[in-house]
Amino acid sequence: MNRIEALYSDLSRLGRETEMMDTVITMLADDLLESTTADGHSRQVVISRVVDGGFELADLIGQKLNLPATDDDQTDDVRARYRRCHLAFTAAAAQLAKLPEDTVFDYRGLQLTPGDIVPQRIGEIVIAHDSLGTAWTIEEADPDSALDALETLIRRLTIAEEAPALVLDSTEGDHWAIGDNGQAVSGDREDLVQWLAWGYPGELESDRELPTLPTLPRWT
């Protein structure tokens, strides 16, 4: 099964990951929205960024299918915008199967196919949720969602300047080669995400010191 054939199961999984993050941000008091996250910005900024990404992806799909533009009232509370962007994104993404599989979306430097769009969005939600520093951690994400988060970061790494050559292997059996003759790094998906996103090595294994990673372009 290719990714566009998995569209509806991916959308269902996106719904679960989005709902878990919605529960967290609903409970955050306004002052906690200004607390610093793993990437050094406030929670408010991280949530706003992932909201912007959802609306942008929805509009990119809409442009390919001649759908009406999404309605994003940026004066609204970020919690309300978060919920509205999810509705806008899922309404647009549900129609991705109408597009040829080789359609290309230019999304902030990434070249995505229709089958990449929902996994990309799942990855963004999981990474943003993990960065908030609440009781929720990436270990609570669906295993396939952790894989989407990892692949989202790898997409960004492959277009980043001065990215090191790497051979990444997860304990779950995933394999990626970035560049030629790369340094081998292995560990579980969650630890690989933590390292690529925030530089936290966790229990990763390598035959030498882990390389310095470039600052990745934002995932949203």
C-alpha positions in Angstrom: 0.0 0.0 0.0 1.4 3.4 -1.0 0.9 6.5 1.1 -2.0 7.9 -0.9 -3.8 4.5 -0.5 -3.3 4.9 3.3 -4.8 8.4 3.2 -7.9 7.8 5.3 -6.0 5.8 7.9 -3.4 8.5 8.0 -6.1 11.2 8.5 -7.6 9.1 11.3 -4.2 9.0 13.0 -3.7 12.7 12.4 -7.0 13.3 14.2 -5.9 11.3 17.3 -2.5 13.2 17.5 -4.2 16.5 17.0 -6.8 15.8 19.6 -4.1 14.9 22.2 -2.3 18.2 21.6 -5.6 20.0 21.7 -6.3 18.6 25.1 -2.9 19.8 26.3 -3.2 23.4 25.0 -6.8 23.7 26.2 -5.6 23.1 29.7 -2.6 25.5 29.6 -3.3 28.7 31.4 -2.5 31.9 29.4 0.7 32.5 31.4 2.0 29.0 30.6 1.5 29.7 26.9 4.5 32.1 27.3 6.8 29.5 28.8 9.8 28.6 26.8 9.8 25.3 24.8 12.5 22.9 23.7 13.3 25.0 20.6 13.7 28.2 22.7 10.4 29.9 21.7 7.3 30.3 23.7 4.5 27.8 23.5 2.3 30.4 22.0 4.8 30.8 19.1 5.2 27.0 18.6 1.4 26.5 18.5 0.9 29.5 16.2 3.6 28.1 13.9 2.0 24.7 13.6 -1.4 26.4 13.0 0.2 28.5 10.2 1.6 25.3 8.6 -1.8 23.6 8.7 -3.5 26.5 6.9 -0.6 26.8 4.4 -0.9 23.1 3.5 -4.6 23.3 3.2 -4.3 26.3 0.8 -1.6 24.5 -1.3 -4.0 21.6 -1.8 -6.9 24.0 -2.5 -4.8 25.7 -5.2 -4.3 22.4 -7.0 -8.0 21.5 -6.8 -9.5 25.0 -7.2 -11.0 24.9 -3.7 -12.1 28.0 -1.8 -9.4 29.7 0.2 -9.3 28.8 3.9 -10.6 31.2 6.5 -7.9 32.1 9.0 -8.8 34.9 11.4 -5.5 35.5 13.0 -7.0 37.7 15.7 -8.6 34.7 17.3 -7.2 32.9 20.3 -4.5 30.5 19.3 -6.5 27.6 20.7 -9.5 28.4 18.4 -7.2 28.8 15.4 -5.6 25.4 16.2 -8.9 23.7 16.0 -10.0 25.6 12.9 -6.8 24.9 11.0 -7.3 21.1 11.7 -10.8 21.3 10.2 -9.5 23.2 7.2 -6.6 20.9 6.6 -8.6 17.6 6.9 -11.3 19.0 4.6 -8.7 19.7 1.9 -6.5 16.6 2.6 -9.5 14.3 2.2 -9.5 15.2 -1.5 -5.8 14.5 -2.1 -6.6 11.2 -3.9 -8.1 13.2 -6.7 -4.7 14.4 -7.7 -2.1 12.5 -9.8 0.4 10.7 -7.6 3.3 12.7 -9.2 1.8 16.1 -8.3 4.4 18.2 -6.5 3.7 20.6 -3.7 6.4 23.2 -3.0 6.1 23.6 0.8 8.7 25.8 2.4 11.6 24.3 0.4 10.3 20.7 0.5 8.9 19.0 -2.6 6.0 16.9 -1.4 3.8 14.5 -3.3 0.1 14.0 -2.4 1.0 10.9 -0.4 3.5 12.9 1.7 1.2 15.7 2.8 -0.7 14.0 5.7 2.4 12.2 7.1 4.2 15.6 6.9 1.4 17.2 8.9 1.3 14.3 11.5 5.1 14.8 11.9 4.6 18.5 12.5 2.0 18.0 15.1 4.0 15.4 17.0 7.2 17.5 16.9 5.4 20.6 18.1 3.6 18.7 20.8 6.8 17.2 22.1 8.5 20.6 22.2 5.8 22.0 24.5 7.4 20.4 27.5 4.2 19.1 29.2 3.4 15.8 30.7 2.9 14.4 27.2 6.0 13.0 25.5 6.7 11.5 22.1 6.7 8.0 23.6 2.9 8.4 23.8 2.5 9.0 20.1 1.4 6.2 17.8 4.5 4.3 16.5 3.7 5.3 12.9 3.3 8.9 14.0 6.8 8.8 15.6 8.0 7.5 12.2 6.2 10.4 10.4 7.9 12.9 12.8 11.3 11.3 12.1 10.8 11.5 8.3 9.6 15.1 8.6 12.9 16.0 10.3 14.9 14.0 7.7 13.2 15.8 4.9 14.4 19.1 6.5 17.9 17.8 7.1 18.3 16.8 3.5 17.7 20.4 2.3 19.7 22.1 5.2 23.1 23.6 4.4 26.1 21.9 5.9 24.1 18.8 6.9 26.4 15.9 7.9 26.4 12.7 5.9 24.6 10.1 8.0 23.3 6.6 7.9 20.4 6.3 10.3 19.0 3.0 11.5 16.1 2.7 14.0 15.6 -0.3 16.2 12.2 -0.6 14.6 13.9 -1.5 11.3 13.9 1.8 9.4 16.9 2.9 7.4 18.0 6.2 5.8 21.2 7.3 4.1 21.9 11.0 3.9 24.8 11.9 1.7 27.7 9.6 0.9 29.7 7.4 3.3 27.8 8.8 6.3 28.4 8.2 10.0 26.2 5.4 11.3 23.8 6.4 14.1 21.2 4.0 15.5 18.5 4.1 18.2 14.8 4.0 18.5 12.6 6.4 16.6 11.9 8.6 19.6 15.6 9.1 20.4 16.3 9.9 16.8 13.6 12.5 16.7 14.9 14.1 19.9 18.4 14.3 18.5 17.4 15.7 15.1 14.9 18.2 16.6 16.6 19.3 19.8 20.1 17.8 19.8 19.3 15.5 22.7 21.2 12.2 22.0 19.3 10.0 24.5 20.5 6.5 24.1 21.7 6.7 20.5 24.6 4.6 19.5 27.5 5.5 17.1 31.1 4.4 16.7 32.3 8.0 17.3 31.0 11.3 18.8 27.7 12.4 17.3 28.2 15.2 14.7 27.0 18.7 15.2 23.7 19.2 13.4 22.8 22.3 11.4 19.9 24.5 12.6 17.1 23.0 10.7 14.6 25.1 8.9 11.4 25.2 10.9 9.2 22.2 10.5 6.1 24.5 10.1 
